[in-house]
């Protein structure tokens, strides 16, 4: 025997739970959370913007499940292409092309080695 719940998943006391698909649809059309909240208030459901955001996110998680397509058995798998060589000059801005052998603690110690962090000493030396 297979169990089939009659209510959507989640707490049964959530006011906007039943409006999840409509909230998601309105968001897809470009409406703001405030406009959706006002529409819910006009329907008699008084909730906050945070509740509308949460319901939109919950419904989006359920509907955004990845779809799996089956590959026909008659078609052979596509040949794999050889991996491309990594060009170190083509690294994105801000990304290091070589690994730093130092640990984070060593880097922090080297940075703070000659720094004066006491504001009283800094004020005294600047005079």
HELIX and SHEET records of a PDB file:
HELIX    1   1 UNK A   17  UNK A   19  5                                   3    
HELIX    2   2 UNK A   20  UNK A   28  1                                   9    
HELIX    3   3 UNK A   33  UNK A   42  1                                  10    
HELIX    4   4 UNK A   49  UNK A   63  1                                  15    
HELIX    5   5 UNK A   88  UNK A   90  5                                   3    
HELIX    6   6 UNK A  104  UNK A  112  1                                   9    
HELIX    7   7 UNK A  119  UNK A  126  1                                   8    
END                                                                             
